[in-house]
Amino acid sequence: MRALFAAFGLLAVLAFAPPALAETKTVRVHGLAMHGAPKYGPEFTHFDYANPNAPKGGETRLSAIGSFDSFNQFILKGDPAAGLGAVFETLLASSGDEAFSEYGLLAEAIEVPEDRSWVAFTLRPQARWHDGRPVTPEDVIFSLDTLKTKGHPFYRSYFKDVASAEKTGEGRVRFTFSGGVNRELPLIAGQLPILPKHWWATRDFEKTTLEPPLGSGPFRIKSFEAGRSVTYERVADYWGQGVPVRRGTYNVDLLRYDYYRDGTVALEAFKAGEYDFRQENVAKEWATAYDAPPVREGLIKKVEIEHERPTGMQGFSFNTRREMFKDKRVRRALTLAFDFEWANKNLFFGQYVRTRSFFSNSELASSGLPEGEELKILAGFKGRIPEEIFEREYAPPVGGSDEALRANLRVALDLLRDSGWIVKERKLVHGTTGKPFSFEILLAQPTWERIALPFVRHLERLGIEARVRTVEPAQYRKRIDDFDFDMIVDSFGQSLSPGNEQRDFWSTAAAATPGSRNTVGIKDPVVDKLIELVIAAPDRESLIVRTRALDRVLLAGNYLIPHWHIRTFRVAYWDKFGRPSIPAKYTLCVECWWVDAEKARALEIRRGRK
């Protein structure tokens, strides 16, 4: 999720200030940027990367892995169906070619005072639920209260400082904030999913359900087969089709998701023509699995689309709630046992770059030694953060040869001995308890086994017994929500404007909240303080500096074994689509694509179906 702030004076179209706040200058705008002014002015008609003349029609078939048992995506229980995001809407919508800007969707205007202690939205009078009833301030108030009290823990954390909402006029709702300076909150309020109060009045929000939900978005559920497929249809009289942020998007008439047991089965189904579009995340498959007749004949297009989005962090993630992983030296030792260079050459065909930051591929990533304002911030925590932060740049270990691996394992063994582990009869055991060093790597996809197993063999050379276990998606999600694991492959996606979501990733409070994204279990007062500094950053320059400081402290904690990233979207699709000539910088924006009727007919003929 993203948050935004605007240089409001440049964009004001009228001044507004309730009598009680007359002393505070207030502006009314069409869009907000986290820092500076939004790219698109009040008269914009569509995003540059969307084709406003894209034809409507046709069908797109996509894939999902595992199963689903609910259409309620807003609670912790159950496995929600893929694609539900197109059913519901928010007050604002983000752009895909700015660091952090949002524009009116359900809301046609935004009012904010200079101190950002509140924000007010005026709803579009034409905004309608799929049953024809208008979207009202009462719906907005209901949504905030319900998501904060009954929703998934993420909502409780993310909207924590959105204290209240009240109706202040016809079609107008105002949010009041708490928690001190937080420039992101006006935009966070704009990201609130809006739910129909009248529909939920006769239903239990805290239960899973397979009743198709009522939304206001461009799609609604047409049909489904529980756990196997779900089909969405474009709402013919969709109220928002002329709204600038929606023009040129959600162009197909039917959107179908078919579920497959695992990624291998799904890939074979794609090549057989069972679905139309695939974003490939497995380097081996991209390099070898698409050497198939449909690709060679041009029926399937295989392209790499460059992007500028932050790639975040992915890695083998430690659950520091486990006793064996509480010591940072142990975590560092296990990091030394993973040989990325060997894996990149032998498993990934050299496609990846090693990740060295939680904010990789962006100006937010730390590098070199801290200096200037960043050094000043970190110096304030001296004695409470590792001294190495001031002495050397973070760098993951380098392998790639037997000699390099042996050297890394020797260092790892020294670290393990320093932390109380000894080798006895070729097994690593704790020097005090005699308990062997043994843990499980929990996976949700078999494709990760080929990466985890070489790592396991390296751990065996240290006397560590690591087991790899792959479970079905529902069980995996349950265990992750309950923090019932030793090690997993986890990823932490980042935007160009990090903010309140960092609490859910790294804060002490999130570590004790089932279902939070703090799977690592970080409980560090310094991290908590740095998160709040990031959230309170008054401008872009301070945001960059404070984020880099947070990045250094997270890296020094060795909370996970960094993996890799790539700076392109790897996409394969059956040749039936048109797509805008200008791509978005930070998103693939598949919803901006459309079915080209002429290409679709030609494809069917070439496949022998007509």
C-alpha positions in Angstrom: 0.0 0.0 0.0 1.2 3.5 -0.8 0.8 6.9 0.8 0.9 10.3 -0.6 1.1 14.1 0.1 0.7 17.2 -2.1 2.1 20.6 -2.5 -1.4 21.8 -2.0 -0.9 25.5 -2.6 0.0 24.9 -6.3 -3.1 22.8 -6.8 -5.8 24.6 -4.8 -9.0 25.3 -6.7 -10.8 26.8 -3.7 -10.1 27.3 -0.1 -12.3 25.6 2.5 -12.1 25.7 6.3 -14.8 24.7 8.8 -15.5 27.4 11.3 -13.9 25.4 14.1 -10.6 25.3 12.2 -10.7 28.7 10.6 -7.2 29.5 11.7 -5.8 26.6 9.7 -5.4 27.1 6.0 -7.2 24.3 4.1 -7.0 23.4 0.4 -9.3 21.5 -1.9 -7.5 19.3 -4.5 -8.1 16.6 -7.0 -5.0 14.5 -6.1 -2.2 14.3 -3.6 1.5 13.4 -3.7 3.5 12.3 -0.7 6.1 15.0 -1.4 5.8 17.8 -4.0 3.0 18.2 -6.5 1.2 15.4 -8.4 2.2 14.8 -12.0 -1.4 15.1 -13.3 -3.3 18.3 -13.1 -7.0 18.9 -12.2 -8.0 18.5 -15.9 -6.3 15.2 -16.6 -8.5 12.7 -18.4 -6.4 9.5 -18.0 -3.0 8.2 -16.9 -0.3 8.4 -19.6 0.2 4.6 -19.5 -3.5 3.8 -20.1 -5.1 3.9 -23.6 -8.4 5.8 -23.2 -9.6 4.4 -26.5 -8.9 0.8 -25.6 -11.7 -1.4 -26.9 -13.9 -3.3 -24.4 -14.8 -6.9 -24.8 -13.4 -10.4 -24.9 -12.3 -12.8 -22.2 -9.0 -13.2 -20.3 -8.2 -16.4 -18.4 -5.6 -16.4 -15.6 -4.3 -18.9 -13.1 -4.1 -19.2 -9.4 -2.4 -21.8 -7.2 -4.0 -23.9 -4.5 -7.7 -23.3 -3.7 -10.1 -20.8 -2.2 -13.0 -21.0 0.3 -14.1 -17.4 0.8 -15.1 -14.2 -1.0 -14.4 -12.2 2.2 -10.9 -11.0 1.7 -11.0 -8.6 4.6 -10.6 -11.0 7.5 -7.9 -13.4 8.7 -10.0 -16.5 8.3 -10.2 -18.5 5.1 -8.5 -18.4 1.7 -10.0 -15.6 -0.4 -10.5 -16.0 -4.1 -8.1 -14.4 -6.6 -9.3 -11.2 -8.3 -11.5 -9.8 -5.6 -9.7 -6.5 -5.8 -11.6 -5.6 -9.0 -14.9 -5.8 -7.1 -14.2 -3.2 -4.4 -12.9 0.3 -4.6 -11.1 2.9 -2.5 -11.6 6.7 -2.1 -8.4 7.4 -4.1 -6.4 5.4 -6.7 -2.6 5.5 -7.1 -0.7 6.2 -10.3 1.8 3.8 -11.7 4.3 6.3 -13.0 5.0 8.4 -9.9 6.9 7.7 -6.7 3.7 8.2 -4.7 0.6 10.0 -5.9 -3.1 9.3 -5.7 -6.1 10.8 -7.4 -9.9 10.7 -6.8 -11.8 7.5 -7.4 -14.9 7.2 -5.2 -14.0 10.7 -4.0 -14.1 13.6 -6.4 -12.3 16.1 -4.1 -10.0 16.1 -1.2 -9.6 18.8 1.5 -6.6 18.9 3.8 -5.4 21.5 6.4 -1.7 22.5 6.5 -1.1 20.5 9.7 -2.7 17.4 8.1 -4.6 16.6 11.3 -7.6 15.6 9.3 -8.7 15.0 5.7 -12.2 15.3 4.1 -13.4 13.6 1.0 -16.4 14.6 -1.1 -17.9 11.5 -2.8 -18.8 11.5 -6.4 -22.6 11.7 -6.7 -22.6 9.1 -9.4 -20.7 6.5 -7.3 -23.0 3.4 -7.1 -23.0 -0.1 -5.6 -23.8 -2.9 -8.0 -27.3 -2.9 -6.7 -27.8 0.7 -7.8 -27.7 2.3 -4.4 -25.3 5.3 -3.9 -22.1 5.1 -2.0 -22.5 7.3 1.0 -20.5 8.8 3.9 -22.2 6.2 6.1 -20.6 3.4 4.0 -17.2 5.1 4.5 -17.7 5.4 8.3 -18.9 1.8 8.5 -15.8 0.6 6.5 -13.3 2.3 8.8 -15.0 1.1 12.0 -15.5 -2.5 10.8 -12.0 -3.0 9.3 -10.3 -1.7 12.4 -12.4 -3.8 14.9 -13.1 -6.9 12.9 -10.9 -6.9 9.9 -7.5 -8.6 9.2 -4.8 -7.5 11.6 -3.2 -5.6 8.7 -6.1 -3.1 8.6 -5.9 -2.6 12.4 -2.2 -1.7 12.1 -2.3 0.3 8.9 -5.3 2.4 9.9 -4.3 2.6 13.6 -3.8 6.4 13.5 -7.0 7.1 11.5 -8.9 7.8 14.7 -12.4 8.4 13.4 -14.6 9.3 10.5 -17.7 11.5 10.6 -20.3 12.8 8.1 -19.9 16.6 7.8 -22.2 17.3 4.9 -24.1 15.9 1.9 -21.7 13.4 0.4 -18.8 14.6 2.6 -16.9 12.6 5.2 -14.0 13.7 7.4 -11.3 11.6 9.0 -9.5 12.8 12.1 -6.0 11.5 12.9 -4.1 10.7 16.1 -0.5 9.7 16.9 1.4 12.9 16.2 3.0 14.0 13.0 2.2 11.6 10.2 2.2 13.2 6.7 1.0 10.0 5.1 -2.3 9.7 6.9 -4.4 11.7 4.4 -3.4 9.2 1.7 -3.8 6.2 4.0 -7.4 7.3 4.6 -7.8 7.4 0.8 -6.7 3.8 0.5 -9.5 2.6 2.8 -11.6 -0.2 1.0 -15.2 1.0 1.0 -17.8 -1.6 1.9 -21.6 -1.4 1.6 -23.1 -0.9 5.1 -26.6 -1.9 4.0 -25.4 -5.2 2.5 -23.4 -6.2 5.6 -26.2 -5.3 8.0 -27.7 -8.8 7.6 -24.4 -10.7 7.4 -21.6 -11.7 9.8 -18.5 -9.8 8.7 -16.1 -12.1 10.7 -17.1 -15.3 8.9 -15.9 -16.7 5.6 -18.6 -16.8 2.9 -19.0 -18.0 -0.7 -21.9 -15.6 -1.2 -20.8 -13.2 -4.0 -20.1 -9.9 -2.4 -21.7 -6.5 -3.3 -19.1 -4.0 -4.5 -18.8 -0.8 -6.5 -15.9 -1.8 -8.7 -15.6 -2.5 -12.5 -16.2 -6.3 -12.0 -18.6 -8.5 -10.1 -18.6 -12.3 -9.7 -20.6 -14.0 -12.4 -20.0 -17.7 -11.5 -17.7 -19.9 -9.6 -16.8 -23.5 -8.7 -15.7 -23.5 -5.1 -11.9 -24.0 -4.8 -11.5 -24.5 -8.6 -12.5 -21.4 -10.5 -14.1 -18.0 -10.3 -15.3 -15.8 -13.2 -15.9 -12.1 -13.0 -17.9 -10.1 -15.5 -17.4 -6.4 -16.3 -20.3 -4.3 -15.0 -21.9 -2.9 -18.1 -23.2 0.2 -16.4 -20.2 0.7 -14.2 -20.5 4.1 -12.7 -16.8 4.9 -12.8 -15.9 4.2 -16.5 -15.4 7.9 -17.2 -13.4 8.7 -14.1 -9.8 9.6 -15.2 -8.1 7.0 -13.0 -10.3 4.3 -14.6 -10.3 5.3 -18.3 -8.5 2.7 -20.4 -8.5 0.0 -17.6 -10.4 -3.1 -16.9 -11.3 -3.6 -20.6 -12.3 -7.3 -20.8 -15.9 -8.5 -20.5 -15.0 -11.7 -18.7 -12.1 -12.4 -16.3 -11.7 -16.0 -15.2 -9.2 -17.5 -12.7 -8.6 -21.3 -12.8 -6.9 -22.9 -9.8 -4.0 -25.4 -10.2 -2.3 -27.6 -7.7 1.2 -26.1 -8.2 3.2 -23.9 -10.5 4.5 -26.8 -12.6 1.0 -28.0 -13.5 -0.1 -24.4 -14.1 2.8 -23.8 -16.6 1.9 -26.9 -18.6 -1.7 -25.7 -18.7 -0.6 -22.3 -20.0 1.4 -23.8 -22.8 -1.6 -26.0 -23.7 -3.8 -22.9 -24.0 -5.8 -23.3 -20.9 -5.2 -19.7 -19.9 -3.9 -16.6 -21.6 -1.4 -14.7 -19.5 1.5 -15.6 -17.2 4.1 -13.6 -15.3 7.0 -15.9 -14.8 8.9 -15.7 -11.5 11.1 -18.8 -11.8 14.4 -18.2 -13.7 14.8 -21.8 -14.7 11.4 -22.0 -16.3 11.9 -18.7 -18.1 15.2 -20.0 -19.5 14.1 -23.6 -20.5 10.4 -24.3 -20.2 9.2 -22.0 -22.9 10.9 -23.9 -25.7 7.6 -25.1 -26.9 5.8 -25.1 -30.3 3.4 -22.2 -29.5 6.3 -20.0 -28.5 8.4 -21.0 -31.6 5.4 -20.4 -33.8 4.7 -17.0 -32.3 1.4 -17.9 -30.8 2.8 -17.2 -27.4 4.7 -14.0 -27.0 7.6 -14.1 -24.5 8.8 -10.6 -23.5 10.7 -8.8 -20.8 9.4 -5.4 -19.8 11.7 -3.1 -18.0 10.5 -1.3 -14.8 11.8 1.1 -12.2 10.0 -0.3 -9.2 11.7 -1.0 -5.9 12.4 -4.7 -5.7 12.3 -5.0 -1.9 13.7 -7.9 -0.1 13.3 -11.7 -0.5 15.1 -14.3 1.4 15.2 -17.4 3.7 13.5 -15.8 6.7 14.3 -16.7 10.3 11.6 -16.9 12.8 13.5 -15.3 15.7 10.8 -16.4 18.1 12.6 -19.8 17.9 15.3 -20.2 20.5 17.9 -21.4 18.1 17.6 -18.2 16.0 17.6 -15.6 18.7 21.3 -15.1 18.5 22.4 -12.9 15.6 25.7 -14.8 15.3 23.7 -18.0 14.5 21.7 -16.2 11.8 24.9 -14.8 10.3 26.5 -18.2 10.3 23.6 -19.7 8.4 23.8 -16.8 5.9 27.4 -17.9 5.2 26.2 -21.4 4.2 24.0 -20.1 1.3 26.0 -19.8 -2.0 24.1 -17.4 -4.2 26.8 -17.2 -6.9 26.6 -21.0 -7.4 22.8 -20.9 -7.5 22.7 -18.0 -9.9 25.0 -19.8 -12.3 23.6 -23.3 -12.0 19.9 -22.8 -11.2 19.0 -19.3 -12.4 21.0 -19.1 -15.7 22.7 -15.9 -14.5 19.5 -13.9 -14.5 19.6 -12.4 -11.1 21.4 -9.7 -9.0 22.1 -10.3 -5.3 19.9 -8.2 -3.1 21.8 -6.0 -0.6 19.0 -3.8 0.8 15.4 -4.1 2.0 14.7 -1.2 -0.5 16.7 -2.5 -3.4 16.6 -1.0 -6.9 15.7 2.5 -5.4 17.3 5.6 -4.0 16.1 4.5 -0.6 18.6 1.7 -0.4 21.6 2.2 1.9 25.1 2.0 0.5 28.7 2.8 1.6 29.0 4.2 5.1 26.5 6.5 6.8 27.2 10.2 6.5 25.6 13.5 7.0 22.1 13.5 8.4 21.9 9.7 8.2 25.0 9.4 10.4 23.5 11.9 12.9 20.4 9.8 13.2 22.3 6.5 13.7 24.7 8.1 16.1 21.8 8.8 18.4 21.4 5.0 18.8 25.0 4.2 19.5 25.3 1.4 22.0 22.0 0.1 21.0 22.8 -0.9 17.4 25.7 -2.9 16.1 28.9 -1.0 15.8 29.6 -2.5 12.4 27.0 -0.2 10.9 29.5 2.7 11.4 32.5 0.7 10.3 31.7 -1.2 7.1 29.0 -1.4 4.4 26.7 -4.4 4.6 27.5 -7.1 2.1 26.3 -10.7 1.9 28.9 -13.4 1.7 30.3 -14.3 -1.7 30.6 -17.9 -2.9 30.7 -19.4 -6.3 33.5 -22.0 -5.8 34.3 -24.8 -3.5 37.2 -22.8 -2.0 35.0 -19.8 -1.3 32.3 -22.0 0.3 34.8 -23.8 2.5 36.1 -20.4 3.7 32.6 -19.2 4.4 31.8 -22.4 6.3 34.9 -22.0 8.5 33.8 -18.6 9.5 30.3 -19.9 10.1 31.6 -22.6 12.4 33.5 -20.1 14.4 30.4 -18.0 14.9 28.4 -21.0 16.0 31.0 -22.0 18.5 31.1 -18.4 19.9 27.3 -18.6 20.4 27.5 -21.8 22.4 27.2 -24.6 19.7 29.8 -27.4 19.5 30.3 -30.3 17.0 29.9 -33.7 18.6 30.0 -36.9 16.5 29.7 -34.7 13.4 26.5 -33.2 14.7 26.1 -29.6 15.9 24.7 -29.6 19.4 24.3 -26.9 22.1 27.2 -26.9 24.5 24.9 -26.6 27.6 21.7 -28.5 26.7 23.2 -31.0 24.3 20.2 -30.4 22.0 21.0 -30.9 18.3 20.7 -28.0 15.9 17.7 -29.0 13.8 15.0 -27.0 12.0 12.5 -27.1 9.2 12.4 -25.0 6.1 8.6 -24.6 5.3 7.7 -24.1 1.6 4.4 -23.6 -0.2 5.7 -24.4 -3.7 7.8 -27.5 -4.9 9.8 -25.2 -7.2 11.6 -23.9 -4.1 12.9 -27.3 -3.2 15.7 -27.2 -5.8 17.0 -24.0 -4.2 16.5 -25.1 -0.6 18.1 -28.6 -0.9 21.6 -27.4 -1.9 21.4 -25.0 1.1 20.5 -28.0 3.3 23.6 -29.9 2.1 25.8 -27.0 3.0 24.3 -26.8 6.4 25.0 -30.6 6.9 28.7 -29.8 6.5 28.3 -27.6 9.7 26.5 -30.5 11.5 23.1 -28.8 11.1 20.1 -30.9 10.3 17.7 -28.9 8.1 14.5 -30.5 6.7 12.6 -29.2 3.7 8.8 -29.6 3.9 6.4 -28.4 1.2 2.7 -28.1 2.2 -0.5 -27.2 0.4 -1.3 -23.4 0.3 -4.1 -23.4 2.9 -2.0 -25.1 5.5 1.0 -22.9 4.6 -1.0 -19.7 5.1 -2.4 -21.0 8.5 1.0 -21.8 9.8 2.4 -18.4 8.6 -0.5 -16.5 10.2 0.2 -18.4 13.5 4.0 -18.0 13.2 4.2 -21.8 13.3 7.5 -22.3 11.4 11.2 -22.2 11.8 12.3 -20.8 8.4 10.4 -19.8 5.3 11.0 -18.0 2.0 9.5 -14.6 2.5 9.4 -11.3 0.6 8.8 -7.8 1.7 7.8 -5.6 -1.2 8.4 -1.9 -1.0 7.2 1.3 -2.6 9.1 4.4 -3.4 7.5 6.1 -0.4 7.6 3.7 2.6 5.5 4.7 5.6 2.9 3.2 7.9 3.1 -0.3 6.4 6.6 -0.6 7.9 4.9 -1.0 11.3 3.3 -4.2 10.0 6.7 -5.5 8.7 9.0 -4.8 11.6 7.4 -3.3 14.7 7.3 -4.9 18.2 3.5 -4.7 18.2 3.2 -6.5 14.9 5.5 -9.3 16.1 2.9 -10.3 18.6 -0.1 -10.0 16.2 -1.1 -13.2 14.4 -1.4 -12.6 10.7 0.9 -9.6 10.7 3.7 -9.3 8.1 6.4 -9.3 10.9 7.0 -13.0 10.3 10.6 -12.6 11.4 9.4 -11.6 14.9 11.6 -8.4 15.2 11.2 -6.8 18.6 13.7 -3.9 18.7 12.9 -0.5 20.2 15.4 1.1 17.8 13.6 -0.3 14.8 10.3 0.9 16.3 11.8 4.4 16.6 13.2 4.4 13.1 9.8 3.4 11.7 8.2 6.3 13.3 10.9 8.6 12.0 10.2 7.3 8.5 6.5 7.9 8.9 7.0 11.4 10.2 9.5 12.5 7.5 8.6 16.1 6.5 10.0 16.0 3.0 11.5 13.6 0.3 15.1 14.2 1.4 14.5 13.3 5.0 12.4 10.3 3.9 15.3 9.0 2.0 17.8 9.5 4.8 15.6 8.0 7.5 14.7 5.0 5.3 18.4 4.3 4.6 19.0 4.4 8.4 16.2 1.9 9.0 17.6 -0.3 6.1 21.1 -0.4 7.8 19.7 -1.5 11.1 17.5 -4.2 9.5 20.5 -5.5 7.5 22.8 -5.6 10.5 20.2 -7.7 12.3 20.7 -10.6 9.8 17.0 -11.4 10.1 17.0 -13.2 6.8 19.4 -14.6 4.2 19.1 -12.3 1.2 18.1 -13.7 -2.1 18.1 -11.9 -5.4 16.1 -9.6 -7.7 15.5 -8.7 -11.4 14.7 -5.4 -13.0 12.2 -6.6 -15.6 8.8 -8.2 -15.7 9.0 -11.6 -17.4 5.7 -12.0 -19.2 4.3 -14.7 -21.5 0.9 -14.4 -23.2 -1.1 -15.8 -26.0 -1.0 -13.3 -28.9 -4.5 -11.9 -28.4 -3.8 -8.7 -26.5 -3.1 -5.1 -27.2 -1.2 -3.0 -24.7 -0.4 0.7 -24.3 2.6 2.0 -26.1 3.8 3.8 -22.9 4.4 1.4 -20.0 4.0 2.4 -16.4 7.3 2.9 -14.6 6.4 1.1 -11.4 3.7 -1.4 -12.3 2.9 -3.9 -15.0 -0.7 -2.7 -15.2 -2.2 -5.8 -16.8 -5.6 -4.1 -16.3 -4.5 -1.6 -18.9 -4.3 -4.3 -21.6 -7.2 -5.3 -23.8 -8.3 -8.1 -26.0 -7.6 -7.2 -29.7 -10.5 -8.8 -31.5 -8.5 -9.1 -34.8 -5.6 -10.8 -33.1 -7.9 -13.0 -31.1 -9.6 -14.2 -34.3 -6.3 -14.8 -36.0 -5.1 -16.7 -33.0 -8.1 -19.0 -33.0 -7.6 -19.7 -36.7 -3.9 -20.5 -36.3 -4.7 -22.8 -33.4 -7.2 -24.6 -35.6 -10.2 -23.7 -33.5 -12.1 -21.9 -36.3 
